[in-house]
Amino acid sequence: MTIGLNTYAFFWQWSDRVRTPISLEQMLQKTADLGIELFQICDYPQIETRSDEELGALRSYAEDLGIRLELGTRGVRPVHLRRYLHMAELLGAPIVRSMFNTPDHRPTASEAEGLLREVLPDFERAGVTIALETYEQVPSSTLVDLVSRIGSTSLGICSDPANCVAALESPGDVIARVAPYVANMHIKDFTFTRLDGWVGFSLVGAPLGKGLLDYDTMIGAIQPGERGISQIIEHWLPWQGDEETTCRMEDEWTAHNVRYLRSKQQ
């Protein structure tokens, strides 16, 4: 079983909510310090500003730390996906996680299928897989129908059942539905908290094993170890009121989650 981190494990630490956001290189160093050998650069717009030479240098830096890279973005427009394919090749990344929608483009399932069919031959030649993430804006059944209909070895699903709760999809149903098509996994736990005043609930993150994610059932269905699927740790950690507390808790959750997954390996 391959354990990885992604930029969402450091979400607050590189955000504009902190006085001095950490760099991607610092995230990689912190990943190496935990003995983790995989990092997914996911929804991190700054990566798009790096030149080919800078991307090559980033790959070398990661390799020196013993870290392999994956990529993540949003959208299915061919020009955008080809740009990320180019970056993936420079970084040695075998996975590009994506989603249907961007702020300025919300294709129908039929439109998304056409756009993906246009670009997938390029991904197939490069040996890079697009992993479409499960999330509340697109029913998991729609993703499964699309991936199964296209039938490309370079198209799969990034499983994250927590995301689908907001669309009233049962995490267990999502896991069972997408399991045969999973190419990448985002691992985060979650819980419901009743809001002050007893009116309404908040869907927030939790350390692994302390929320509602049925991790063992998910792993039994998807079998990432047998299929060579990476498990990427990320968080839904709410802001804790101040920078110091939030960043410390973010690191504490990451360390806990790494220990949790390693315990499952044993």
C-alpha positions as CSV (number, residue, x, y, z in Angstrom):
1,M,0.0,0.0,0.0
2,T,1.4,3.4,-1.1
3,I,0.7,6.2,1.3
4,G,1.0,9.8,0.1
5,L,0.2,13.4,1.1
6,N,-1.1,16.2,-1.1
7,T,-1.3,19.9,-0.9
8,Y,-4.6,19.7,1.0
9,A,-2.7,18.2,4.0
10,F,-1.0,21.6,4.2
11,F,-4.0,23.7,3.0
12,W,-3.8,26.4,5.7
13,Q,0.0,26.5,5.8
14,W,0.2,27.6,2.1
15,S,-2.9,29.7,2.2
16,D,-3.1,33.5,2.3
17,R,-4.5,33.2,5.9
18,V,-1.0,32.8,7.3
19,R,1.7,35.5,7.4
20,T,4.4,33.4,5.6
21,P,2.9,30.7,3.4
22,I,5.1,27.7,3.0
23,S,6.5,26.8,-0.4
24,L,6.0,23.6,-2.4
25,E,9.5,22.6,-1.6
26,Q,8.8,23.0,2.1
27,M,5.8,20.8,1.8
28,L,8.0,18.2,0.1
29,Q,10.6,18.4,2.9
30,K,7.9,17.9,5.5
31,T,6.6,14.9,3.6
32,A,10.1,13.4,3.5
33,D,10.5,14.1,7.3
34,L,7.5,11.8,7.8
35,G,9.0,9.1,5.8
36,I,6.4,9.4,3.0
37,E,7.6,8.8,-0.5
38,L,4.7,10.2,-2.6
39,F,3.3,13.7,-2.9
40,Q,0.3,14.9,-5.0
41,I,0.4,18.5,-6.1
42,C,-3.3,19.1,-6.2
43,D,-5.3,22.2,-6.9
44,Y,-2.1,24.3,-6.5
45,P,-2.3,27.1,-9.1
46,Q,1.3,28.2,-8.5
47,I,2.5,25.1,-10.2
48,E,1.2,26.5,-13.5
49,T,3.6,29.5,-13.3
50,R,6.7,27.3,-13.3
51,S,8.8,26.9,-16.5
52,D,9.8,23.6,-17.9
53,E,13.2,24.1,-16.4
54,E,11.7,24.9,-13.0
55,L,9.5,21.8,-13.2
56,G,12.5,19.7,-14.0
57,A,14.3,21.1,-11.0
58,L,11.3,20.4,-8.8
59,R,11.3,16.8,-9.9
60,S,15.0,16.5,-9.1
61,Y,14.4,18.1,-5.7
62,A,11.7,15.5,-5.0
63,E,13.8,12.6,-6.2
64,D,16.6,13.7,-4.0
65,L,14.2,13.5,-1.1
66,G,13.0,10.0,-2.2
67,I,9.6,11.4,-3.3
68,R,7.6,10.6,-6.4
69,L,5.0,13.1,-7.6
70,E,1.4,13.1,-8.8
71,L,-0.6,16.0,-10.1
72,G,-4.2,17.3,-9.6
73,T,-6.3,20.0,-11.3
74,R,-9.9,20.8,-12.2
75,G,-11.6,20.8,-15.6
76,V,-11.8,18.7,-18.7
77,R,-11.0,21.2,-21.5
78,P,-8.4,19.6,-23.8
79,V,-6.0,22.5,-23.8
80,H,-5.9,22.5,-20.0
81,L,-5.5,18.8,-19.7
82,R,-2.8,18.7,-22.3
83,R,-1.0,21.4,-20.3
84,Y,-1.2,19.2,-17.2
85,L,-0.1,16.2,-19.3
86,H,3.0,18.1,-20.3
87,M,3.7,19.0,-16.7
88,A,3.1,15.4,-15.6
89,E,5.7,14.2,-18.1
90,L,8.2,16.7,-16.8
91,L,7.5,15.7,-13.2
92,G,7.3,12.0,-13.8
93,A,3.7,12.0,-12.5
94,P,1.6,9.0,-13.6
95,I,-1.7,10.5,-12.3
96,V,-3.5,13.7,-13.1
97,R,-6.6,13.9,-10.8
98,S,-9.3,16.2,-12.2
99,M,-13.0,17.1,-12.0
100,F,-15.7,18.1,-14.5
101,N,-16.2,21.7,-13.4
102,T,-14.2,24.9,-13.1
103,P,-15.5,28.3,-12.1
104,D,-16.1,29.2,-15.7
105,H,-17.0,25.8,-17.3
106,R,-19.7,23.3,-16.2
107,P,-20.0,20.8,-19.0
108,T,-22.8,18.2,-19.1
109,A,-21.8,14.6,-18.9
110,S,-22.1,14.3,-22.6
111,E,-19.9,17.3,-23.2
112,A,-17.3,16.1,-20.7
113,E,-17.2,12.7,-22.5
114,G,-16.5,14.4,-25.8
115,L,-13.8,16.5,-24.4
116,L,-12.1,13.6,-22.6
117,R,-12.3,11.4,-25.7
118,E,-10.4,14.1,-27.6
119,V,-7.5,14.2,-25.2
120,L,-7.3,10.6,-23.9
121,P,-5.2,9.3,-26.8
122,D,-2.4,11.7,-25.7
123,F,-2.6,10.4,-22.2
124,E,-2.6,6.8,-23.3
125,R,0.5,7.3,-25.4
126,A,2.2,9.0,-22.4
127,G,1.1,6.3,-19.9
128,V,-0.6,8.9,-17.7
129,T,-4.0,8.4,-16.1
130,I,-6.8,11.0,-15.6
131,A,-8.6,10.2,-12.3
132,L,-11.9,12.0,-12.0
133,E,-12.8,12.7,-8.4
134,T,-16.1,11.8,-6.7
135,Y,-17.6,15.0,-5.4
136,E,-21.0,16.6,-4.8
137,Q,-21.4,18.4,-8.0
138,V,-21.5,15.3,-10.2
139,P,-23.3,12.1,-9.1
140,S,-20.9,9.2,-8.7
141,S,-23.2,7.1,-11.0
142,T,-22.5,9.7,-13.7
143,L,-18.7,9.3,-13.3
144,V,-19.0,5.5,-13.4
145,D,-21.2,5.6,-16.5
146,L,-18.8,7.9,-18.3
147,V,-15.6,6.0,-17.3
148,S,-17.1,2.6,-18.2
149,R,-18.5,3.8,-21.5
150,I,-15.2,5.4,-22.6
151,G,-13.2,2.3,-21.5
152,S,-9.8,3.8,-21.7
153,T,-6.8,2.5,-19.7
154,S,-5.9,6.1,-19.0
155,L,-9.2,7.1,-17.4
156,G,-10.4,6.2,-13.9
157,I,-11.9,7.6,-10.7
158,C,-10.3,9.2,-7.7
159,S,-12.3,7.9,-4.8
160,D,-13.3,10.4,-2.0
161,P,-16.6,9.3,-0.6
162,A,-16.6,12.2,2.0
163,N,-17.2,14.7,-0.8
164,C,-20.4,13.0,-1.9
165,V,-22.2,13.4,1.4
166,A,-23.2,17.0,0.5
167,A,-25.2,15.5,-2.4
168,L,-26.9,13.1,0.0
169,E,-25.0,10.1,-1.4
170,S,-24.2,7.4,1.1
171,P,-20.4,6.9,1.4
172,G,-20.9,3.2,1.4
173,D,-22.9,3.3,-1.8
174,V,-20.3,5.5,-3.5
175,I,-17.5,3.1,-2.5
176,A,-19.3,0.1,-3.8
177,R,-20.2,1.9,-7.0
178,V,-16.8,3.3,-8.0
179,A,-14.6,0.5,-6.6
180,P,-13.9,-1.3,-10.0
181,Y,-12.9,2.0,-11.6
182,V,-10.7,3.6,-8.9
183,A,-7.2,4.7,-10.0
184,N,-6.4,7.0,-7.1
185,M,-7.7,7.6,-3.6
186,H,-8.1,10.7,-1.4
187,I,-8.2,9.6,2.2
188,K,-9.9,11.9,4.8
189,D,-12.3,11.2,7.6
190,F,-15.3,13.4,8.3
191,T,-18.1,14.0,10.8
192,F,-21.3,15.9,11.4
193,T,-21.4,18.5,14.1
194,R,-24.6,20.1,15.2
195,L,-24.4,23.9,15.0
196,D,-24.8,26.2,17.9
197,G,-28.4,26.7,18.8
198,W,-29.3,23.1,17.7
199,V,-30.4,24.2,14.2
200,G,-28.5,22.5,11.4
201,F,-25.3,20.6,11.0
202,S,-21.7,21.2,9.8
203,L,-19.9,18.6,7.7
204,V,-16.2,18.8,8.7
205,G,-13.1,16.8,8.8
206,A,-11.8,14.5,11.5
207,P,-8.6,12.6,12.1
208,L,-8.7,9.1,10.6
209,G,-10.5,6.6,12.7
210,K,-12.4,9.3,14.7
211,G,-15.1,10.1,12.2
212,L,-17.7,8.4,10.0
213,L,-15.4,7.0,7.2
214,D,-15.6,3.2,7.1
215,Y,-12.0,2.8,6.1
216,D,-11.8,-1.0,6.4
217,T,-14.9,-1.5,4.2
218,M,-13.5,1.0,1.7
219,I,-10.1,-0.8,1.5
220,G,-11.8,-4.2,1.3
221,A,-13.8,-3.0,-1.7
222,I,-11.1,-1.1,-3.6
223,Q,-8.1,-3.2,-2.6
224,P,-5.5,-0.5,-3.3
225,G,-2.5,-2.7,-2.3
226,E,-3.3,-5.4,-4.7
227,R,-4.1,-2.9,-7.5
228,G,-1.2,-0.5,-7.0
229,I,-3.5,2.4,-6.1
230,S,-2.0,5.2,-4.0
231,Q,-3.8,6.5,-0.9
232,I,-3.4,10.3,-0.6
233,I,-3.9,11.9,2.8
234,E,-5.7,15.2,2.9
235,H,-7.8,17.1,5.4
236,W,-11.0,19.1,6.0
237,L,-9.6,20.9,9.0
238,P,-11.6,24.0,9.9
239,W,-9.8,27.2,10.8
240,Q,-9.0,27.1,14.5
241,G,-9.2,30.8,15.2
242,D,-5.5,31.7,14.8
243,E,-2.6,30.8,12.6
244,E,-0.4,29.0,15.1
245,T,-3.2,26.7,16.4
246,T,-4.4,25.9,12.9
247,C,-1.0,25.1,11.4
248,R,0.0,23.0,14.5
249,M,-3.2,21.0,14.3
250,E,-2.8,20.5,10.6
251,D,0.6,18.9,11.2
252,E,-0.9,16.8,14.1
253,W,-3.7,15.5,11.9
254,T,-1.2,14.6,9.2
255,A,1.1,12.7,11.6
256,H,-1.9,10.9,13.1
257,N,-3.2,9.9,9.7
258,V,0.1,8.6,8.6
259,R,0.3,6.5,11.8
260,Y,-3.2,5.3,11.2
261,L,-2.6,4.1,7.7
262,R,0.7,2.5,8.6
263,S,-1.1,0.6,11.4
264,K,-3.5,-0.7,8.9
265,Q,-0.6,-2.0,6.8
266,Q,0.6,-4.0,9.7
